[in-house]
Amino acid sequence: MPKVLHELNGEKTSLFTLIMVYLIGVLTAGVVVFLILPSELPTWKIVLVGILFLDIDGGIVANLSTSTNQYFQGKTKLRVAFTMLHILHPLLFIIIFPEAWSYFIFVGIYTLASFGLVHISSNVEYQQNLTSALVVLGIVISGTFDVPQKIFYSIAPLFMIKLILGFAVQPPYLISTRE
């Protein structure tokens, strides 16, 4: 794996994992773009939505892969920094859909705060139970907001799965010592 892709796919990964990461990203981005094409959004906004869904959805598969988890093992600061960069996703969605700013602010703050809460514990069972509870609660709360189109209700659960379930919990077989 080229060094530039280590944060996305780990140092060594299988061809199957690579195919799944990028296939899911492209397929879901394609579905979302197809669904929003009839809207009056400018082309640049449609393209940006596609890129964001590609990253979020492909990132779920990548973040749950052994290779990505092994890469970030023992790199706590890098794991946290990489996760915090994801605040850009909700901010970009706010630029695209300013009328739904409260939904995207909730998704960003809730997800990153939940990641932090889970990440501070080294007890894997606690992490697993807490992540499940936080994702369920976040999904339910996210349904109380208004979004421009129904498909955008999927952002909250997908973003939470990617960063809370997929990245905050370190699999028990990978946990050793923390920085």
C-alpha positions in Angstrom: 0.0 0.0 0.0 1.5 3.4 -0.9 2.4 5.4 2.2 -0.1 8.2 1.3 -2.9 5.7 1.7 -1.9 4.3 5.1 -4.3 6.4 7.1 -7.1 5.2 4.8 -6.3 1.6 4.3 -3.5 0.6 6.6 0.0 -0.5 5.6 -1.1 -4.0 4.3 -4.6 -4.8 3.3 -6.3 -7.4 1.2 -7.5 -6.9 -2.3 -11.0 -7.8 -1.1 -10.9 -5.1 1.5 -9.7 -2.5 -1.0 -12.5 -3.4 -3.4 -15.1 -3.3 -0.7 -14.0 0.1 0.6 -14.0 1.8 -2.7 -17.0 -0.1 -4.2 -19.2 0.8 -1.3 -18.0 4.4 -1.4 -18.7 4.8 -5.1 -22.0 2.9 -5.1 -23.5 4.9 -2.2 -22.2 8.2 -3.6 -23.7 7.3 -6.9 -27.1 6.5 -5.4 -27.2 9.8 -3.4 -26.1 11.8 -6.4 -28.8 10.1 -8.5 -31.4 11.0 -5.8 -30.5 14.6 -5.6 -29.9 15.3 -9.3 -33.5 16.5 -9.8 -33.0 19.1 -7.1 -32.1 22.7 -8.0 -28.6 22.4 -6.4 -25.7 23.7 -8.4 -23.4 21.1 -9.9 -20.6 21.9 -7.5 -22.8 21.1 -4.5 -24.0 17.8 -6.1 -20.3 16.8 -6.7 -19.3 17.8 -3.2 -22.2 15.7 -1.7 -21.0 12.8 -3.8 -17.5 13.1 -2.5 -18.6 13.4 1.1 -20.7 10.3 0.9 -17.9 8.4 -0.9 -15.6 9.3 2.0 -18.1 8.6 4.8 -19.4 5.3 3.4 -16.1 3.9 2.2 -14.6 5.1 5.5 -17.0 2.9 7.4 -15.6 -0.2 5.7 -12.1 1.0 6.0 -12.3 1.9 9.6 -13.8 -1.5 10.5 -11.0 -3.3 8.7 -8.2 -5.0 10.5 -5.5 -3.3 8.3 -6.7 0.2 9.2 -7.0 -0.7 12.9 -3.5 -2.2 12.9 -2.1 0.9 11.3 -3.5 3.1 14.0 -2.6 0.8 16.9 -0.3 2.6 19.2 -0.8 5.8 17.3 -3.3 7.4 19.6 -2.5 11.0 18.7 -2.7 10.3 15.0 -6.0 8.4 15.6 -7.5 11.4 17.4 -6.1 14.0 14.9 -7.5 12.0 12.0 -10.9 11.8 13.7 -10.9 15.5 14.5 -10.3 16.3 10.9 -13.8 14.9 10.2 -15.3 18.1 11.6 -14.9 19.3 8.0 -17.7 17.0 6.8 -20.5 18.7 8.8 -19.1 22.1 8.0 -19.1 21.3 4.3 -22.7 20.0 4.5 -23.6 23.3 6.2 -22.2 25.2 3.2 -24.2 23.0 0.9 -27.4 23.1 3.0 -27.3 26.1 5.3 -31.0 25.7 6.1 -30.2 22.4 7.9 -27.2 23.8 9.9 -28.6 22.6 13.2 -28.7 19.0 12.0 -25.2 19.0 10.7 -23.9 20.8 13.9 -25.5 18.2 16.0 -24.1 15.3 13.9 -20.5 16.8 14.1 -20.5 17.8 17.7 -22.3 14.7 19.0 -20.1 12.3 16.9 -16.8 13.8 17.9 -17.8 14.2 21.6 -18.9 10.5 21.6 -15.6 9.5 20.0 -13.8 11.3 22.7 -15.8 9.8 25.5 -15.3 6.3 24.2 -11.6 6.8 23.4 -10.6 7.9 26.9 -11.3 4.4 28.2 -9.0 1.5 27.8 -11.7 -1.0 28.8 -12.8 -2.6 25.6 -16.1 -4.0 26.9 -16.9 -0.5 28.3 -16.0 1.0 24.9 -18.1 -1.5 22.9 -21.2 -1.0 25.1 -20.8 2.7 25.2 -20.4 3.1 21.5 -23.5 1.1 20.8 -25.5 3.1 23.3 -24.2 6.4 21.9 -24.8 5.5 18.3 -28.4 4.4 19.0 -29.1 7.6 21.0 -27.5 9.8 18.4 -29.5 8.2 15.6 -32.8 8.7 17.5 -32.0 12.3 18.3 -30.9 13.0 14.7 -34.4 12.0 13.5 -35.9 15.1 15.3 -34.2 17.5 12.9 -35.4 18.7 9.5 -33.3 17.9 6.5 -33.6 19.0 2.9 -34.2 15.5 1.5 -34.9 12.2 3.3 -31.6 10.7 2.1 -29.7 13.1 4.3 -31.1 11.5 7.4 -28.6 8.7 6.6 -25.7 11.0 7.3 -26.0 10.9 11.1 -26.0 7.1 11.4 -23.3 6.7 8.8 -21.1 9.3 10.3 -21.6 7.8 13.8 -20.9 4.3 12.6 -17.7 5.5 10.8 -16.2 7.4 13.7 -17.8 6.0 16.9 -18.2 2.3 16.1 -15.5 2.1 13.5 -12.8 4.2 15.0 -13.3 4.9 18.7 -13.2 1.2 19.8 -9.9 -0.5 19.4 -10.5 -4.2 18.8 -9.3 -6.3 21.8 -6.8 -8.2 19.7 -5.0 -4.9 18.9 -5.0 -3.2 22.3 -1.6 -3.2 24.0 -0.4 0.0 25.6 -1.5 3.5 24.9 0.7 6.6 24.2 
